[in-house]
Amino acid sequence: MNPGRSLRLSDDQLAQLSLVTLLDIEAARALWTRVVPLRWKRLLESQTVGTGTLTTPFVWDAQSRRYIHLTSKRYVPFTEIREQAIEPLIRASKNAQRVLSAQLATGDTRLGDWQRVMMDTIKQTQVAAALASNGGDANSSQVDYKKIAAEILILYLLFRGFAEEIETGAQALNGKLLVRSDLYAGAARDIFEEVRRHGMALYYGAVQERRRLGRAEHCHTDGEREGCVELHDLGWVKINTLPRLGATPCRTNCKCRFDYRYQDEQGNWVLVDDSATAAAILKQLGVKEHARQDSGT
């Protein structure tokens, strides 16, 4: 069966398509609201602490680059957001992309149409995951959107090659088509962590990072890529030097995360805490307890 021709998109055209517009933000927020559990549906509309009366269920503390649950006045662990919101987002996107790829395999859609709609779903998923890592759209700057666009462009370049392989027959219209489609949804874990790493380095002042193993079977170094276990064993290194999620043999199935730390004025290392500590800086919310900071080892 001839699936038709792929879209002829140049690097410059893909770069333009990767830019994040207001329409993209609206589409990402609509997707998020539609697929994540009830508790998290309003996360992307979080207000910023210090900008007026706070009424959203979650608010963004720009100083610590963390969400605070307004009612309990507790920080929200990023690990919780990943497990309870990003994973459902990935599952929903995988299902949608598998439906599209199945339609291509059965001849119910042509390659160019499949490519166009898949690119839309890829972008919506990645923008939603990126905004969830960055305090929502109200807390994201043009610098942040350039970072998000660069992440999307990486996926678009890979996806263009995927579509070209389908056109030439190098990629058969079989089960592997669905498996490869899944990879683009799974990339939401990577962009969630990469946008957080971007914020930790640029805004927070973290200077070191380490890889932490998630709850999964962990890959080892092969002939091409370093494994998660070996990267974990490296311990603390300069920030932005460890390979990103997905750059390991387990690819977008990677369940790792990153820890960050900085040095205080006395030269002591301080771990950027991800636990549900009290939101100490919110005096206007009546919080009196000081946030806990753990020393890294």
N, C-alpha and C positions, 0 to 999 in steps of 0.2 A: 504494500500500500504506500502510495506517495503522499506524505503529510503536507506537501506544499513547501514554499520558500520561507526561510526565516527573515525577520526584519533586518534590513541593512542599516545598522546603526554604528556610526563612527565613534571613536573615543570621545570627541568633543560633544557629540549628541548625547552620549551616555552621561557625560559629566553634567550637562545641562539638565537632563532628566533626573539626576540624583539630587539636585538642589531641593531643599525643603521649603515648600510654599505654605501659605495659610490653608489652602485646600488640603494639602497633605496632612497638616496638623489636625484639621477637622476630621478627616477620614481615619487617621490613627486613633483619635479619641473615640470616635464612633465604634471602631473595631474593639478597642479596649473595653468600653462600656458593655458591648454585646457579649463578650466571651469570658471575662474574668469573673470570679466569684463576687457576690454582693458586697462583701466587706471592702473590696478594693476598687469598686467601680468609679469612685470619685477621686482616686489618687492623683490623676493627671491634672486636676483642676486646683491643686493645692495652692493656697496663698502663701506669701512670704512673711515670715516673722518680722515685725517692725514696720510694716507698710500700711497699717490701719487695723480696723476691727477684723478679727479672725472669726470666720464662720464655717469654713470647710472642715470636713471630718479629719483631714490630715493637713498639716501646715509644714512648710519647708524652712528649716533653720539653715540659712546660708552660711553661717559661721562654721558650723560643724558639718555642713553638707549632708544633713540627715532629715528624714521626716519625723514629725512628732504627731502622735495621736492626740487630738485636741482634748478629748474628754478625759483620758487617763493621764495626760501630760507626760507620756513616756515616749522615748525614742523607739522607732520601728526598725528592727534589724533588717539589713539588706538581704540577709539569707532568707528571712521570712518572705520578703517580697518575691524573691526568685522562686522559692518553692511553691508559694500559694497563688501567685499571679502570673509570673513569667512562664512557668510550666504550662498552665492552662492556655495561655496565649499561644504557645508553641503547638500544643495539641490541636487547637482550633485551626491554626494556619496550616498544619500538616494535612488535616482532613480536607480543607478547602483546596489545597494544591493537589492533593491526590485525586480529587474529583475532576479537576481540570485536566490532569495528566491522563486519567482514564478516558476522558472524552477524546483526547488527542489519539490515544492508542486505538480506540474503536472507530476513528474516522468521523466522530460527531463534531469535531472542530478542526480548523486548519492551523498549521504551525504558527503562522504570523499572529493569528488571533489568540492562540494559547500563550505565545510569548508576551503579548501585550498585557493580557489579564494577569499572568503570573508576575510580571514586573510590578504591576499595581499592588498585588497582595504582598509581595516581598517588601516593597517600600512601606506599606502601611504597618506591617508587623515590626519592621526594624525601627521605624519612627516611634511607634508606641513603646517598645522596649527601651529605647534610648531616653525618651521623655520620662519614663518611670524611674530611670537611674539618675535623672538630673533635676528632680523637683517639679516636673511638669512643664508645660510650655510657658507659663508665666515667669518661670525662673530660668529660662534658657536664653542665652545671648546669641548674637550673630556668630560669635566665635564658636559657640557650642554647635550651632546649626551647620557651620562649615565642617566641623569634626564629624557630625552625623552624616552629612552628604558624602564625605570621603569614605566612610564606612559602607554606605549604600553603593557607591561607585565600585568598590572592590567586588561586591556581589554581582552587580550588573555586568561587569567585565567577564566574570566567570560564567554567568548565565548566558551571555551572548555566545560563548564557546559551546555551551551545552546545546543551545538551539541549533547552532551550525552543525554539530555532530549528528543531531537528529535528521537534519536536512540531507546530509551526505550518507546517512545510513550507518555511520560509525557508532551511534547510539541506537540500538534497536528499540522498537516500541513494545517492550516487555516489562517484566517486574522491576528490572533495574531502573527503568524510567521513573517509577514511583519512588524508589529508594533515593535516587538522586534529587528528586523534587523535595523530599523530606529535609535534605540538608539545608535548604534555604530558609525553612522555618526554624530549624535548630540553631541557625546563626543568631537568633535573638538572644541566646545566652551570652554569646560573644560580645554583641554590641552593648548589652546591659553592663557587662564588666568593663569594656573598653571606654565607655563614656564615663563610668565612675572613675576609672584610672586617670582619664583626662582631667576630671575635676579635682582629684586628689593631688595631682602634680601642679596644675595651673592655679587653682584657687586656694587649696588647703595648705599647701606647702609640705606635703609628704615627700620624703627623699629616698625612702627604701620600700621595697615590696618583697613579699614571699608568696609562693604558691601554696594553697591549701587544698588538700584532696577532699572531694565531696563524697557523698554516699553513693558509690558506684564501683564497678570493677575498673581498675586503673591500668592504663596502657604503659608499656615500657618502650624504651628507645628501639627503633628499628633502623634499617639501613638508610632511611631518608629523614626521619624526624626524631627529635628528642621526646622521650616519654614523660607522662605526668609524674610518675614515681621519681624519676631522676631529677626532674625540675623541682619537685617538692624538696628533695634532699639537698638542693643547693642552699636552702635557707634564705637569709636576707641578702638582697642585691640592690643595686641602684634602680630606682623606679623607671619604668618603661623599657627595661632590658629583657625581661622574661618574655618568652613567646606568648602570644595571645591564645585564648581558648580556641580550639579548632586547628591550631598549628601543630598539633600533636598527632600521633597515630590514630587516636580515637576520634579525631576531627570534630564535627559539630555535636557529637554525642558526649563531649567532655562536660563533666559536672564539677570541675574545680572552681575555685574562686581565689581572690587575692586578699592578703592582709597588707596594711600600710603602717609606716611609723615615721616619726620625725624626731629631731633633737630639740629639747627645751633650752632655755637660756643657760642652764648649768651644764649642758652637754649630755644630759641623760636622754636615753632613748624612750620615747613614749609611743605605745601602740595606739593606733586609731581604733577605738572600741566600737564593736558592732552589736553589743548587747542592748537590752531594753533599759538603759540607764535613765535616771531622772533628767528632765530637760532643765538644767540648772540656769541657763541664761534667760529663761522666760519669766522675768520678774513680773511682767504685766499679766501673767497667767497665775500668779500666786505661788510659783515654785520656789522653795527655799533650799532644798537639798542640793548639794554640790554634785555635779556629774562625776562619775568614777572614771579615772584614767589608769589603764594598766600599763606597766612597763613591759616592753618587749624583751625577749631573751635572745 
